[in-house]
Amino acid sequence: MLLGTTLWLANSSNMAHADQADGNSDTTLVTNEVKDTETTSEQTDKTDQNQSTQSSEQVQTNGENAEAKAEVAKNVEVSATELPAQDNKISEDAVKVEDKTANTDLKKTEQESSDKSANAEKGSTQENTPVITNNKKVEETAKDDVNKTYNITITANNVASKDGKVKTSNSVWDYNFKDGVLSLKDVKDGTRIYSLGVAPTGYKLLNPEVLEQNFRMEGNTAYVNGKDANVTLKYAPISPILIKYVDEDSGEVLSSSSVGANTSSTASLEYQAGDEAAIGPSKFLAHAIDIPGYELVGDATFIDTYNNVQSLGNYNYQVVTFKYKKVMDNPNPKQEKGSGAQYGEYFGPQWSTIDPADAFNLTGAKGLTYEHDNGDVEAKVDALAKKYENQGYTYVGTFNYHYNTDYYNWNEAATSVNLVPNKDVTVKYVDQNGNELASEDILSGNPNNPDQTNNGINNKNHWYSAGEWEATPKTINGYTLRTTYGATKGKYTPYKYVVTFEYAKDTTGKVIYIDDTNNSTLKTDSLTGFVGDKIDYSTTSSIADYEKQGYVLVSDNFSADKTYQDNADENTFEVHFKHGVKPVTPETPTPEVPKTPDGKTVVNPTDLTKKVNLTVNYVNEDGTQFTGTVPANAKQTATFTGVAYVDTVTGQLVNAKQENGSWVIDESNTATPQITWTSDKTSFEGVTSPTEKGYHVTNVSDHADGTNVAAITGLTKDSGDINITVTYTKNGEEVVNKQNLPASQIVQYVDDQGNVLREEKKQTAEFTYSGDTKDTVTGEITKQGSWNETSHNFTAEEVPVIDGYVAVSGYTNNDGKYVAGGFVATNTGSNEERNKVFKVVYKKIGKIIPVGPDGKTPIPDAPTPSYHNDPTNPTAVVPNEPVPNVPGYKPSVPTVTPEKPTEDTPVVYTPDTPTPKPEEPTGPVDPVTPETPTNPTTPQTPQEPENVVPHPETPATPDTPDTPAPTPHASVDNTKKTKSTTVVPHATVAKNTEVPDSPVRTTNNPEENTLPQTGEDDTTKATVAGAAINLISLLGLSGYGKRKRRKN
C-alpha cells in the first residue's frame, strides 16, 4: 500500500510504479501482470525474475515516489484552456453522476463527455461483455494439420496519445509488447498468446470484440484459433478523479484536488461475463475537507468506480463535488496568484511527507477476498487516516479502495490513501492597494504533538498544523480596518489559506457654507474617511435647507465623485450663497412673505392692490324696470398692483435684479427701496348708452357726452370710485298696417254654350289683420299685429242632376259622390288664390234614332225619344232604355244602354217580314269607306214622337249567373285573324234569339239570356243570332256615322 500523499498499499504480485509524467502528453501508468501458471516459455523467466525481486522493489518504489514530488499532481494542473480546441472542457462541462445507492445530496460525480471525434476513432467506450469460452485445446483432426503454423501480430494503440504508445512500467507487458507490438511467428493452433482479456493497469480496452473475432478466448487468456491474426487493440487511459469543493449558493469553487488513475484497473472480460472474482473495475473513496468559514452539506464520503477514460488532448475528468454552506459574513479570501481554484489553492499528493514505515503490503490470490490474506483492511486504512489526521494531515480519500469482502484485484498497482499535510495559515495586513502595512503572520501549531517545540510542528517527523486557529487584526496608526477577506478562525486545511486584513488610511475634510452677501460662514460640516475612498457626503440637502431660508446658491465645488485625498487640504470644499429676494405681490400667500429676524413682515400682500371703479346706472323716469341691455363696460375697474422686493433672509425691502433666473439684491442701486406700482389701465373708456324699447335718454348725470358717458382719464391708485346715472323717458305709439282680405268660392252650373242651368252657389270669408304698434320716436314697430285666421276651408258643393243634361266637366267623383269646388284659402295667397270660381259644364243627353236595315237611313216619322237621367248620378243616364215602337218595323234590340249619354244611339229596324237565314260568309268583306260630306248642315231638332215607348219599370234584380257578365262595352271579336272586324255599337244591346215586339221581353232561360260578349253559347241558335247582330251592328254603325256627320 502506498501512503500517499499518499500511502500506497502494494500488491504482493509483480508490481512496478510510475507516475503520470507529463500533464500535456502521454500518460505512464502503473501496471501489474499476474503470475500465471500457463505462461509461455518466453514469459516464464521474466516472471520468476520479478517475483524474486518483489520485496526490495516495493521499498525502492516508495522511495522513488517520495522523490517524484507528486507527478500526478502536475498532471492534474493542466487547465482546460491548454487543451486542444476541439476537445471538451475539463470540469465545467463535466457530466454529473450521482451516487444513487448512497442516497446523499452533498456530493455528485460529474462525468465529462468524451470528445465525439475521439470516440469515433476509438470506438465504443461501453463495457463490452465478451463471450467466454471453455473450449480445450483443439485436437488434431488430421495428420496434415499437425505441423501447420500461424503468425500473430497484436498492436497496442493508446488512443489518447499522439504516438499511440501504451506506456507502462509492467515488465511483463513491456517484454511481450516490444515497442507496443506482440508478435508470434510460426506458432501452432491452440498456442497460448497472452491474457488479453485484462487491460494493462491504468487502461481500458475499447474494442474487446476484436478478441473473440480473431482468437479463441478461455477466460481472459487468448489462444491461436487456427488462423493468422493481425489486429490492433485500442486502449484509453482511465481518467483521473477531480474533486471540487463548492459554495452551494454561488457555485464558487473553494478548492480542488485530483488523483490519477494509472494504478487502477478496468473490468476484465471474465468479470464482464459474470465472474465476480475476476479482475473487476477499481473503486475510489473521496472524502470532504475542512474549509474555514463554511460547513459541509451532507455526507463526508463518496464511493464510486472509475467510469471515464481519456481522449486525445482531454483528460475527461471524473468529477466529484462536495457542497458547502457559507457561515461567515466576510468575503472569501483574495485569489492567490497561481491558485488552481477561484481563491482556494489546488492541492495534491506530497510523497515526501509520509513515513515509509507506515506502508504495508496487500497480498492475495484470485478468488480470495482482501481480508482472507490481509485481515481487516478497512480498519487498517481507517487507523492510518486517523493517525495522520492527528499529526496534521487531511484525509482526502482512498484510491483503489476496497471493502474487506472485495475479491483480490492483482491488476491494481497499489491502493493509495491520500493524506495531505495541512498548510499553515498566512495572515496579511495591507491597504486598499495591496501595499503591506505590517509583516504578515504565519499561524501554525499542533497541540496533539507531545513535543510542543515549535508549537508541535515537526515536518521531519511528519507533524503539521492541526486543530483550530484564529487570526486577529492589528492596530495600525493612521489606518482603520475596512475589510477582512476570509474567515478569522477555523481548522487548518490541506491548501494554503490566506486571511487578509485590508486597512484604509484615515483622513479628514470639511465642507464650508458661506454667505457672500454678509461675507460670513453659515456652517462647516466635518468629513472623516479613508484615503482613496469615495467621500460619502452630499451637499444637496444642506443647499435645499438654505434655499428654504431664502439663500440663493452661487457655487458648490463638491461633487458626488470626490474621493479622499492624502492631503487634508484637498478634502476642503466650499458652498457659496447670496441672499435671495422674494417679489411679494397681492397673490403671494402671507406665510410666504419673508420675515424679519423678530418674526415681523414689512409688507402685507393685501395692501398691494388698489382698485378704482366706474359704475354707470340706467333708470326709467316712470319708475319701471330698465329693460335695455346694460353695456359690458358700464362697470369698469382700474387695478393698481404693487410689487415689494423683500430680502428673503432679513425680511427688509431691497432693490432687486434678476441673475441667472433668480432674484438677487441689486447692490448697484443705492436708492431707498420702494414698492413698485403698476396698473392695468389709467383711464376709463366712454360708455355708449344702450337703446331701450319704447324709451329714450333724457339725462346723463356726470361726464356726459351727449346721451353717452364720456371717457375718463388721469386715474391713479388714489382716485375714488365714479358713479353715473343715465335716465330714460317713455316714447309715444300709433297703430299702422291694418288689413282686410276677402275670400270666396263660387260654383256655377252651365251648359257647353255657357248658359246658366242652375243658380250658382257662393261661400265667402274675410282675413282681418289687427295692425302693428309703431314707436313714434324711433319709427320702430314695437308690437306685431295678428290675423283673425290665417286659412279658411271652403267646402265642396254637390253637383245636382239636371233633367235632360249630364255633367261632363268641372266636378270630382269622391267614391260615387259628385262634387265641385272645395279649397283652402290663406291670408298669404293672392286675390285670385283667395277667390275662386268653379264651373260645372253640362251637355244635353242623346236620343234613340230608329234606322233602316242599312243601318244609316233614319226611318221617316219614327219617334226619337231622349235618354232618361240617372236620378242619383248627374253624369249618367239610366241603362236599358226601351227602344221606340215603329209600326211595321221590328227593332233589332229591345233596349239600349248608351256608353256616352250625350250621343245618339241608332237602332236598326227591319220591316215585319221574316228574316231569312243568313248564309255562311265566305270570307271577310272589306268595309266601304263612307263618303265625306262636303257641306254638312245643321240638322233640325226633331219633334218628339207621339207614341213613345213607355219607360219600363226597373226589373227585379236577377239571380247572379254562374259566370258574371262583363260590363257592356264596345268590343272587338278577335276569334278570327282577318281584316274584317265586327264592331259592336256604342249602345249595348240585349241579345235574343228572336226580336220581340216592343217592349222587349226578358226570359229566365240562361241560354236565351247569354250575352254575346261571353262567348259561352255554343248552340247553333246562338251562333245565327250572333251573326245577325253583328251584321246589324255593322249596318247601324255605318248609318250612325253618316247621321253624326250630318248633325255636325
LINFEN-V676449 format. One record per residue. N is the residue number from 1. RES is the residue in one small letter. PSI is psi in whole degrees, -180 to 180 (none if undefined). OMEGA is omega as a letter, one per 40 degrees, with the letter a starting at -180 (* if undefined). Layout:
N;RES;PSI;OMEGA
N;RES;PSI;OMEGA
This chain:
1;m;134;i
2;l;127;i
3;l;112;a
4;g;-137;b
5;t;12;c
6;t;158;i
7;l;129;i
8;w;127;i
9;l;98;a
10;a;149;i
11;n;149;a
12;s;-12;i
13;s;179;a
14;n;132;a
15;m;135;i
16;a;157;a
17;h;141;i
18;a;145;a
19;d;169;i
20;q;127;a
21;a;-43;a
22;d;123;a
23;g;-18;a
24;n;-2;a
25;s;-136;a
26;d;164;i
27;t;125;i
28;t;129;a
29;l;155;i
30;v;129;a
31;t;155;i
32;n;143;i
33;e;121;a
34;v;150;i
35;k;127;a
36;d;127;a
37;t;-13;a
38;e;31;a
39;t;156;i
40;t;166;a
41;s;-31;a
42;e;-26;a
43;q;-22;a
44;t;-45;a
45;d;-42;a
46;k;-37;i
47;t;-44;i
48;d;-38;a
49;q;-41;a
50;n;-38;a
51;q;-37;a
52;s;-22;a
53;t;13;a
54;q;-52;a
55;s;-48;a
56;s;-31;a
57;e;-32;i
58;q;-48;a
59;v;-42;a
60;q;-39;a
61;t;-42;i
62;n;-39;i
63;g;-42;i
64;e;-36;i
65;n;-38;a
66;a;-37;a
67;e;-20;a
68;a;-18;i
69;k;44;i
70;a;66;i
71;e;-28;i
72;v;-40;a
73;a;-39;i
74;k;-40;a
75;n;-40;a
76;v;-27;a
77;e;-3;i
78;v;128;a
79;s;166;a
80;a;-33;a
81;t;-16;i
82;e;-7;a
83;l;162;i
84;p;147;a
85;a;-27;a
86;q;-11;a
87;d;166;a
88;n;159;i
89;k;160;a
90;i;-57;a
91;s;-37;a
92;e;-35;a
93;d;14;a
94;a;146;i
95;v;123;a
96;k;135;i
97;v;119;a
98;e;149;i
99;d;98;a
100;k;-37;a
101;t;-25;a
102;a;-19;i
103;n;50;a
104;t;148;a
105;d;9;a
106;l;-22;a
107;k;143;a
108;k;149;i
109;t;125;i
110;e;117;a
111;q;114;a
112;e;150;i
113;s;135;i
114;s;154;i
115;d;127;a
116;k;-37;a
117;s;-35;i
118;a;-38;i
119;n;-40;i
120;a;-33;a
121;e;-42;a
122;k;-7;i
123;g;-172;a
124;s;138;i
125;t;4;i
126;q;150;i
127;e;116;i
128;n;132;a
129;t;105;a
130;p;165;i
131;v;120;a
132;i;122;a
133;t;152;i
134;n;26;a
135;n;139;i
136;k;173;i
137;k;140;a
138;v;128;i
139;e;151;i
140;e;130;i
141;t;-12;i
142;a;147;a
143;k;-24;a
144;d;-22;a
145;d;-4;a
146;v;-38;a
147;n;8;a
148;k;135;a
149;t;165;a
150;y;157;i
151;n;130;a
152;i;126;i
153;t;122;i
154;i;119;i
155;t;128;i
156;a;125;a
157;n;124;i
158;n;108;a
159;v;-15;a
160;a;3;a
161;s;143;a
162;k;-37;a
163;d;-4;i
164;g;7;a
165;k;138;i
166;v;108;a
167;k;126;i
168;t;152;i
169;s;8;i
170;n;113;a
171;s;-32;i
172;v;-47;i
173;w;-49;a
174;d;-36;a
175;y;-45;a
176;n;-39;i
177;f;76;i
178;k;124;a
179;d;31;i
180;g;9;a
181;v;130;i
182;l;122;a
183;s;128;i
184;l;128;a
185;k;136;i
186;d;51;i
187;v;152;a
188;k;163;i
189;d;134;i
190;g;0;i
191;t;136;i
192;r;132;a
193;i;-64;a
194;y;163;i
195;s;72;a
196;l;-15;i
197;g;-8;i
198;v;120;i
199;a;152;i
200;p;150;i
201;t;130;i
202;g;2;a
203;y;167;i
204;k;135;i
205;l;127;a
206;l;-22;a
207;n;63;a
208;p;-19;a
209;e;-22;i
210;v;-34;a
211;l;-49;a
212;e;-30;a
213;q;-24;a
214;n;-17;a
215;f;164;i
216;r;117;a
217;m;126;i
218;e;103;a
219;g;-127;i
220;n;-7;a
221;t;136;i
222;a;140;i
223;y;154;i
224;v;135;a
225;n;44;i
226;g;25;i
227;k;158;i
228;d;156;i
229;a;132;i
230;n;97;a
231;v;160;i
232;t;124;i
233;l;124;a
234;k;125;i
235;y;147;i
236;a;134;i
237;p;144;i
238;i;136;a
239;s;145;i
240;p;163;i
241;i;128;i
242;l;122;a
243;i;127;i
244;k;142;i
245;y;112;a
246;v;143;i
247;d;117;a
248;e;-22;a
249;d;-47;a
250;s;-17;a
251;g;4;a
252;e;133;i
253;v;115;a
254;l;-34;i
255;s;172;a
256;s;159;i
257;s;160;i
258;s;156;i
259;v;133;i
260;g;167;a
261;a;26;a
262;n;-6;i
263;t;5;a
264;s;170;a
265;s;150;i
266;t;169;a
267;a;133;i
268;s;170;a
269;l;-38;i
270;e;-41;a
271;y;-42;i
272;q;-27;i
273;a;-4;i
274;g;1;i
275;d;98;a
276;e;-20;a
277;a;-11;i
278;a;178;a
279;i;120;a
280;g;-179;a
281;p;142;i
282;s;153;i
283;k;162;i
284;f;154;i
285;l;119;i
286;a;140;a
287;h;137;i
288;a;161;i
289;i;168;i
290;d;133;i
291;i;120;a
292;p;139;i
293;g;1;a
294;y;156;i
295;e;140;i
296;l;139;i
297;v;111;i
298;g;-161;a
299;d;155;a
300;a;-9;a
301;t;154;i
302;f;128;a
303;i;137;i
304;d;170;i
305;t;163;i
306;y;121;a
307;n;-23;a
308;n;155;i
309;v;158;a
310;q;155;i
311;s;175;a
312;l;117;i
313;g;6;a
314;n;123;a
315;y;-20;a
316;n;55;a
317;y;142;i
318;q;110;a
319;v;132;i
320;v;131;a
321;t;124;i
322;f;133;a
323;k;145;a
324;y;152;i
325;k;128;a
326;k;131;a
327;v;5;i
328;m;159;i
329;d;-19;a
330;n;153;i
331;p;159;a
332;n;162;i
333;p;150;i
334;k;149;a
335;q;131;i
336;e;138;a
337;k;130;i
338;g;3;a
339;s;147;i
340;g;-9;i
341;a;-176;a
342;q;-42;i
343;y;-28;a
344;g;130;a
345;e;140;i
346;y;144;i
347;f;152;i
348;g;-171;a
349;p;143;i
350;q;91;a
351;w;-33;a
352;s;-13;a
353;t;-5;a
354;i;140;i
355;d;115;a
356;p;-21;a
357;a;-18;a
358;d;-3;i
359;a;148;i
360;f;155;a
361;n;151;i
362;l;127;a
363;t;163;i
364;g;-179;a
365;a;159;a
366;k;134;i
367;g;-8;i
368;l;151;i
369;t;168;a
370;y;-36;a
371;e;-15;a
372;h;-47;a
373;d;-19;a
374;n;-2;a
375;g;-150;a
376;d;88;a
377;v;-39;a
378;e;-42;i
379;a;-38;i
380;k;-42;i
381;v;-43;i
382;d;-40;a
383;a;-41;i
384;l;-45;a
385;a;-44;a
386;k;-38;i
387;k;-49;a
388;y;-29;i
389;e;-38;i
390;n;-32;a
391;q;8;i
392;g;27;i
393;y;159;i
394;t;126;i
395;y;114;a
396;v;-29;i
397;g;172;i
398;t;131;a
399;f;128;a
400;n;51;a
401;y;145;i
402;h;140;i
403;y;159;i
404;n;-31;a
405;t;-1;i
406;d;147;i
407;y;147;a
408;y;133;a
409;n;98;a
410;w;-10;a
411;n;-10;i
412;e;135;a
413;a;-33;a
414;a;162;i
415;t;123;a
416;s;122;i
417;v;107;a
418;n;110;i
419;l;109;a
420;v;128;i
421;p;137;i
422;n;151;i
423;k;151;i
424;d;156;i
425;v;131;i
426;t;131;i
427;v;123;a
428;k;152;i
429;y;107;a
430;v;165;i
431;d;-173;a
432;q;-22;a
433;n;6;i
434;g;4;i
435;n;135;a
436;e;127;i
437;l;-25;i
438;a;156;a
439;s;141;a
440;e;152;i
441;d;145;i
442;i;120;i
443;l;125;i
444;s;164;i
445;g;148;i
446;n;100;a
447;p;-9;a
448;n;-17;a
449;n;123;i
450;p;-30;i
451;d;104;a
452;q;15;i
453;t;135;a
454;n;39;i
455;n;31;i
456;g;4;a
457;i;122;i
458;n;86;a
459;n;-32;a
460;k;-37;i
461;n;18;i
462;h;39;i
463;w;124;i
464;y;179;a
465;s;138;i
466;a;158;i
467;g;-158;a
468;e;150;i
469;w;161;i
470;e;134;a
471;a;139;a
472;t;131;i
473;p;156;i
474;k;155;i
475;t;119;a
476;i;121;a
477;n;131;i
478;g;2;a
479;y;155;i
480;t;135;i
481;l;125;a
482;r;-50;a
483;t;139;i
484;t;121;i
485;y;119;a
486;g;168;i
487;a;149;i
488;t;-1;i
489;k;159;a
490;g;-163;i
491;k;153;i
492;y;148;a
493;t;163;i
494;p;-3;i
495;y;164;a
496;k;120;i
497;y;129;a
498;v;125;i
499;v;128;a
500;t;119;i
501;f;115;a
502;e;126;a
503;y;157;i
504;a;143;a
505;k;132;i
506;d;143;i
507;t;169;a
508;t;169;i
509;g;-178;i
510;k;156;i
511;v;120;a
512;i;130;i
513;y;122;a
514;i;136;i
515;d;105;a
516;d;-27;a
517;t;-47;a
518;n;-2;a
519;n;54;a
520;s;159;i
521;t;127;a
522;l;-46;i
523;k;166;i
524;t;126;i
525;d;129;a
526;s;146;i
527;l;138;i
528;t;139;a
529;g;-156;a
530;f;139;a
531;v;131;i
532;g;-18;i
533;d;152;i
534;k;134;a
535;i;119;a
536;d;79;a
537;y;153;i
538;s;138;i
539;t;-4;a
540;t;-50;a
541;s;-39;i
542;s;-42;i
543;i;-43;i
544;a;-40;i
545;d;-44;a
546;y;-34;i
547;e;-34;i
548;k;-28;i
549;q;0;i
550;g;3;i
551;y;154;i
552;v;128;a
553;l;132;i
554;v;-47;a
555;s;158;i
556;d;110;a
557;n;14;i
558;f;141;i
559;s;162;a
560;a;-18;a
561;d;9;a
562;k;141;i
563;t;156;i
564;y;134;i
565;q;160;a
566;d;-33;i
567;n;119;a
568;a;-29;i
569;d;-28;i
570;e;-4;i
571;n;19;i
572;t;131;a
573;f;151;a
574;e;140;i
575;v;119;a
576;h;141;i
577;f;158;i
578;k;161;i
579;h;134;i
580;g;166;i
581;v;133;i
582;k;111;i
583;p;116;a
584;v;123;i
585;t;174;i
586;p;-25;a
587;e;-8;a
588;t;124;i
589;p;139;a
590;t;-39;i
591;p;-18;a
592;e;-4;i
593;v;123;i
594;p;143;a
595;k;156;i
596;t;166;i
597;p;-27;i
598;d;10;i
599;g;14;a
600;k;164;i
601;t;141;a
602;v;-7;i
603;v;146;i
604;n;130;a
605;p;-30;a
606;t;-20;i
607;d;1;a
608;l;16;i
609;t;126;i
610;k;132;a
611;k;138;i
612;v;125;a
613;n;140;i
614;l;130;i
615;t;122;i
616;v;122;a
617;n;144;a
618;y;126;a
619;v;154;i
620;n;138;a
621;e;-32;a
622;d;5;i
623;g;-3;i
624;t;165;a
625;q;132;i
626;f;126;a
627;t;1;i
628;g;170;i
629;t;116;a
630;v;128;a
631;p;151;i
632;a;-30;a
633;n;15;i
634;a;-20;i
635;k;120;i
636;q;147;a
637;t;132;i
638;a;120;a
639;t;126;i
640;f;123;a
641;t;133;i
642;g;144;i
643;v;123;i
644;a;126;i
645;y;115;a
646;v;133;i
647;d;119;a
648;t;-13;i
649;v;-45;a
650;t;-20;a
651;g;10;a
652;q;155;i
653;l;139;i
654;v;162;i
655;n;134;a
656;a;164;i
657;k;163;i
658;q;137;a
659;e;117;a
660;n;38;i
661;g;1;i
662;s;150;i
663;w;129;i
664;v;166;a
665;i;133;i
666;d;91;a
667;e;-16;i
668;s;-16;i
669;n;111;a
670;t;3;i
671;a;158;i
672;t;127;a
673;p;133;i
674;q;159;i
675;i;135;i
676;t;124;a
677;w;139;i
678;t;159;a
679;s;149;i
680;d;-20;i
681;k;156;i
682;t;13;i
683;s;160;i
684;f;138;i
685;e;156;i
686;g;152;a
687;v;118;i
688;t;129;a
689;s;134;a
690;p;159;i
691;t;147;i
692;e;127;a
693;k;121;i
694;g;4;a
695;y;160;i
696;h;153;a
697;v;135;i
698;t;-9;a
699;n;139;i
700;v;119;a
701;s;-30;a
702;d;154;i
703;h;45;a
704;a;142;i
705;d;81;a
706;g;-125;i
707;t;6;a
708;n;171;i
709;v;129;a
710;a;161;i
711;a;147;a
712;i;125;a
713;t;175;i
714;g;31;a
715;l;147;i
716;t;172;i
717;k;-16;a
718;d;-1;i
719;s;148;i
720;g;170;i
721;d;151;a
722;i;128;i
723;n;129;a
724;i;142;i
725;t;132;i
726;v;125;a
727;t;139;a
728;y;145;i
729;t;146;a
730;k;142;i
731;n;163;i
732;g;169;a
733;e;156;i
734;e;157;a
735;v;131;a
736;v;168;i
737;n;38;i
738;k;152;a
739;q;147;i
740;n;113;a
741;l;113;i
742;p;156;i
743;a;144;a
744;s;164;i
745;q;127;i
746;i;129;i
747;v;117;a
748;q;150;a
749;y;106;a
750;v;162;i
751;d;-175;a
752;d;-6;i
753;q;3;i
754;g;4;i
755;n;137;a
756;v;128;i
757;l;-32;i
758;r;160;i
759;e;137;a
760;e;156;i
761;k;130;a
762;k;136;i
763;q;141;a
764;t;158;i
765;a;169;i
766;e;132;i
767;f;123;a
768;t;128;i
769;y;129;a
770;s;-21;a
771;g;158;a
772;d;149;i
773;t;128;a
774;k;132;i
775;d;123;a
776;t;-14;i
777;v;-47;a
778;t;-13;a
779;g;7;a
780;e;139;i
781;i;116;a
782;t;-21;a
783;k;130;i
784;q;143;i
785;g;-170;a
786;s;156;i
787;w;148;i
788;n;-35;i
789;e;153;a
790;t;-9;i
791;s;151;i
792;h;134;a
793;n;111;i
794;f;129;a
795;t;152;i
796;a;147;i
797;e;147;a
798;e;138;i
799;v;120;a
800;p;160;i
801;v;120;i
802;i;123;a
803;d;130;i
804;g;-2;a
805;y;155;i
806;v;142;i
807;a;132;a
808;v;-15;i
809;s;167;i
810;g;17;a
811;y;170;i
812;t;135;i
813;n;107;i
814;n;89;i
815;d;46;i
816;g;-6;i
817;k;123;a
818;y;122;a
819;v;165;i
820;a;148;a
821;g;-162;a
822;g;106;i
823;f;170;i
824;v;119;i
825;a;142;i
826;t;157;a
827;n;-12;i
828;t;-6;a
829;g;163;i
830;s;173;i
831;n;-41;i
832;e;-35;a
833;e;-25;i
834;r;-26;a
835;n;111;a
836;k;145;i
837;v;128;i
838;f;127;i
839;k;127;i
840;v;117;a
841;v;133;i
842;y;155;i
843;k;154;i
844;k;151;i
845;i;156;a
846;g;-177;a
847;k;168;i
848;i;121;a
849;i;113;i
850;p;133;i
851;v;161;a
852;g;-178;a
853;p;-24;i
854;d;-8;i
855;g;8;a
856;k;-44;a
857;t;120;i
858;p;145;i
859;i;124;a
860;p;141;i
861;d;13;i
862;a;141;i
863;p;146;i
864;t;77;a
865;p;146;i
866;s;161;i
867;y;162;i
868;h;138;i
869;n;145;i
870;d;117;a
871;p;-14;a
872;t;-4;a
873;n;110;a
874;p;-7;a
875;t;4;a
876;a;164;i
877;v;168;a
878;v;148;i
879;p;171;i
880;n;48;i
881;e;128;i
882;p;137;i
883;v;154;a
884;p;158;i
885;n;117;i
886;v;115;a
887;p;135;i
888;g;1;a
889;y;154;i
890;k;125;a
891;p;153;i
892;s;-22;i
893;v;152;a
894;p;-31;a
895;t;163;i
896;v;149;i
897;t;101;a
898;p;138;i
899;e;-32;i
900;k;105;a
901;p;-20;a
902;t;0;a
903;e;148;i
904;d;154;i
905;t;112;i
906;p;139;i
907;v;125;a
908;v;130;i
909;y;147;i
910;t;151;i
911;p;164;a
912;d;51;i
913;t;152;a
914;p;145;a
915;t;119;a
916;p;154;i
917;k;125;a
918;p;144;i
919;e;159;i
920;e;129;i
921;p;141;i
922;t;-16;a
923;g;164;a
924;p;142;i
925;v;128;i
926;d;132;a
927;p;148;i
928;v;127;i
929;t;122;a
930;p;153;i
931;e;145;i
932;t;121;a
933;p;141;a
934;t;-38;a
935;n;84;i
936;p;147;i
937;t;151;i
938;t;122;a
939;p;151;i
940;q;149;i
941;t;120;a
942;p;152;i
943;q;151;i
944;e;134;i
945;p;154;a
946;e;-43;a
947;n;102;i
948;v;133;i
949;v;125;a
950;p;145;i
951;h;121;a
952;p;157;i
953;e;153;i
954;t;118;a
955;p;158;i
956;a;151;a
957;t;118;a
958;p;164;i
959;d;146;a
960;t;120;i
961;p;164;i
962;d;-43;i
963;t;116;a
964;p;141;i
965;a;141;i
966;p;158;i
967;t;133;a
968;p;134;a
969;h;159;i
970;a;136;a
971;s;164;i
972;v;130;i
973;d;112;a
974;n;17;a
975;t;-25;i
976;k;127;a
977;k;72;i
978;t;175;i
979;k;-25;a
980;s;131;i
981;t;129;i
982;t;118;a
983;v;126;i
984;v;134;a
985;p;158;a
986;h;-35;i
987;a;127;a
988;t;127;a
989;v;149;i
990;a;139;a
991;k;133;i
992;n;148;i
993;t;-28;i
994;e;145;i
995;v;112;a
996;p;165;i
997;d;157;i
998;s;142;e
999;p;158;a
1000;v;135;i
1001;r;145;i
1002;t;159;a
1003;t;157;i
1004;n;1;i
1005;n;118;a
1006;p;-33;a
1007;e;-34;a
1008;e;-27;a
1009;n;6;a
1010;t;126;a
1011;l;148;a
1012;p;-25;a
1013;q;-25;a
1014;t;-31;a
1015;g;24;a
1016;e;-9;a
1017;d;109;a
1018;d;3;a
1019;t;157;i
1020;t;-36;a
1021;k;-44;a
1022;a;-37;a
1023;t;-46;i
1024;v;-46;i
1025;a;-41;i
1026;g;-42;i
1027;a;-40;i
1028;a;-43;i
1029;i;-42;i
1030;n;-42;i
1031;l;-45;i
1032;i;-39;a
1033;s;-43;i
1034;l;-44;a
1035;l;-40;i
1036;g;-43;a
1037;l;-37;a
1038;s;-44;i
1039;g;-38;a
1040;y;-40;i
1041;g;-43;a
1042;k;-42;a
1043;r;-39;a
1044;k;-38;i
1045;r;-37;i
1046;r;-36;i
1047;k;-41;i
1048;n;none;*
